[in-house]
């Protein structure tokens, strides 16, 4: 039983330290973050496609 109690206390402690979604974003900042994330992903994929070539297996 002590191990189970320790695990629950650890989860509670971590849960208290992590901010909630609504503490980080409101509606406007969420859309800005999502747009920047999508744009950044597209730019990263484009840049990586210039340096990485997939060769067919013979």
LUMSE-5122 format. One record per residue: residue in one letter; x, y, z of N, C-alpha, C in turn. Coordinates in nm, 3 decimals. Layout:
BEGIN
(atom "A", (X, Y, Z), (X, Y, Z), (X, Y, Z))
...
This chain:
BEGIN
(atom "X", (0.080, -0.121, 0.000), (0.000, 0.000, 0.000), (0.084, 0.128, 0.000))
(atom "X", (0.197, 0.134, 0.069), (0.272, 0.259, 0.070), (0.316, 0.304, -0.069))
(atom "X", (0.351, 0.209, -0.157), (0.393, 0.245, -0.292), (0.279, 0.312, -0.367))
(atom "X", (0.157, 0.261, -0.350), (0.042, 0.320, -0.417), (0.017, 0.462, -0.366))
(atom "X", (0.028, 0.481, -0.237), (0.010, 0.615, -0.180), (0.117, 0.710, -0.234))
(atom "X", (0.240, 0.662, -0.244), (0.348, 0.745, -0.297), (0.320, 0.785, -0.441))
(atom "X", (0.273, 0.690, -0.523), (0.244, 0.720, -0.663), (0.133, 0.823, -0.675))
(atom "X", (0.030, 0.811, -0.594), (-0.078, 0.908, -0.598), (-0.031, 1.047, -0.555))
(atom "X", (0.052, 1.052, -0.451), (0.105, 1.182, -0.407), (0.194, 1.243, -0.515))
(atom "X", (0.273, 1.159, -0.582), (0.360, 1.208, -0.690), (0.278, 1.264, -0.805))
(atom "X", (0.173, 1.193, -0.844), (0.085, 1.241, -0.952), (0.018, 1.371, -0.912))
(atom "X", (-0.030, 1.381, -0.789), (-0.092, 1.505, -0.742), (0.006, 1.621, -0.744))
(atom "X", (0.129, 1.597, -0.701), (0.231, 1.702, -0.699), (0.262, 1.751, -0.840))
(atom "X", (0.279, 1.658, -0.932), (0.306, 1.696, -1.071), (0.187, 1.770, -1.130))
(atom "X", (0.068, 1.721, -1.103), (-0.054, 1.784, -1.156), (-0.068, 1.928, -1.107))
(atom "X", (-0.031, 1.955, -0.983), (-0.038, 2.090, -0.929), (0.065, 2.183, -0.992))
(atom "X", (0.178, 2.129, -1.037), (0.284, 2.211, -1.094), (0.259, 2.247, -1.241))
(atom "X", (0.186, 2.164, -1.313), (0.161, 2.187, -1.456), (0.042, 2.282, -1.469))
(atom "X", (0.060, 2.392, -1.543), (-0.052, 2.486, -1.559), (-0.162, 2.426, -1.647))
(atom "X", (-0.283, 2.468, -1.622), (-0.397, 2.420, -1.700), (-0.395, 2.485, -1.838))
(atom "X", (-0.464, 2.423, -1.932), (-0.472, 2.476, -2.068), (-0.527, 2.618, -2.068))
(atom "X", (-0.631, 2.641, -1.989), (-0.693, 2.774, -1.986), (-0.605, 2.878, -1.918))
(atom "X", (-0.506, 2.833, -1.838), (-0.411, 2.927, -1.780), (-0.311, 2.974, -1.884))
(atom "X", (-0.285, 2.893, -1.984), (-0.187, 2.927, -2.087), (-0.249, 3.002, -2.204))
(atom "X", (-0.368, 2.962, -2.247), (-0.427, 3.016, -2.369), (-0.567, 3.068, -2.344))
(atom "X", (-0.597, 3.179, -2.412), (-0.736, 3.214, -2.431), (-0.765, 3.188, -2.579))
(atom "X", (-0.881, 3.225, -2.630), (-0.917, 3.189, -2.766), (-0.822, 3.250, -2.869))
(atom "X", (-0.788, 3.378, -2.853), (-0.701, 3.445, -2.950), (-0.559, 3.389, -2.949))
(atom "X", (-0.501, 3.371, -2.831), (-0.364, 3.321, -2.825), (-0.356, 3.176, -2.873))
(atom "X", (-0.463, 3.099, -2.855), (-0.463, 2.962, -2.906), (-0.456, 2.961, -3.059))
(atom "X", (-0.536, 3.047, -3.124), (-0.534, 3.052, -3.270), (-0.399, 3.102, -3.322))
(atom "X", (-0.340, 3.198, -3.253), (-0.208, 3.247, -3.293), (-0.105, 3.136, -3.279))
(atom "X", (-0.107, 3.063, -3.167), (-0.015, 2.952, -3.148), (-0.035, 2.846, -3.255))
(atom "X", (-0.158, 2.808, -3.282), (-0.186, 2.704, -3.381), (-0.139, 2.746, -3.519))
(atom "X", (-0.161, 2.870, -3.557), (-0.117, 2.918, -3.688), (0.035, 2.920, -3.697))
(atom "X", (0.103, 2.965, -3.593), (0.249, 2.965, -3.593), (0.305, 2.824, -3.594))
(atom "X", (0.241, 2.732, -3.523), (0.285, 2.594, -3.521), (0.273, 2.530, -3.659))
(atom "X", (0.161, 2.552, -3.726), (0.140, 2.496, -3.860), (0.238, 2.558, -3.958))
(atom "X", (0.256, 2.690, -3.954), (0.351, 2.755, -4.044), (0.493, 2.706, -4.018))
(atom "X", (0.531, 2.693, -3.892), (0.664, 2.645, -3.858), (0.686, 2.501, -3.904))
(atom "X", (0.583, 2.418, -3.890), (0.592, 2.280, -3.936), (0.611, 2.274, -4.088))
(atom "X", (0.538, 2.357, -4.160), (0.552, 2.360, -4.306), (0.691, 2.407, -4.347))
(atom "X", (0.742, 2.510, -4.283), (0.876, 2.560, -4.314), (0.981, 2.455, -4.282))
(atom "X", (0.970, 2.390, -4.167), (1.064, 2.285, -4.130), (1.060, 2.169, -4.228))
(atom "X", (0.941, 2.127, -4.269), (0.929, 2.018, -4.366), (0.991, 2.058, -4.500))
(atom "X", (0.971, 2.181, -4.541), (1.029, 2.228, -4.667), (1.182, 2.229, -4.658))
(atom "X", (1.236, 2.281, -4.549), (1.381, 2.285, -4.534), (1.441, 2.144, -4.526))
(atom "X", (1.377, 2.057, -4.452), (1.428, 1.920, -4.441), (1.420, 1.846, -4.575))
(atom "X", (1.320, 1.878, -4.656), (1.308, 1.810, -4.785), (1.421, 1.848, -4.879))
(atom "X", (1.486, 1.960, -4.855), (1.600, 2.001, -4.937), (1.726, 1.922, -4.902))
(atom "X", (1.736, 1.870, -4.781), (1.858, 1.803, -4.736), (1.843, 1.652, -4.722))
(atom "X", (1.721, 1.602, -4.716), (1.699, 1.459, -4.697), (1.636, 1.401, -4.824))
(atom "X", (1.700, 1.299, -4.877), (1.648, 1.231, -4.995), (1.623, 1.084, -4.959))
(atom "X", (1.506, 1.037, -4.989), (1.472, 0.899, -4.960), (1.507, 0.816, -5.084))
(atom "X", (1.590, 0.717, -5.066), (1.633, 0.630, -5.175), (1.548, 0.503, -5.174))
(atom "X", (1.506, 0.456, -5.290), (1.432, 0.329, -5.293), (1.524, 0.211, -5.261))
(atom "X", (1.469, 0.112, -5.195), (1.547, -0.008, -5.160), (1.545, -0.102, -5.280))
(atom "X", (1.664, -0.144, -5.324), (1.674, -0.234, -5.440), (1.661, -0.378, -5.399))
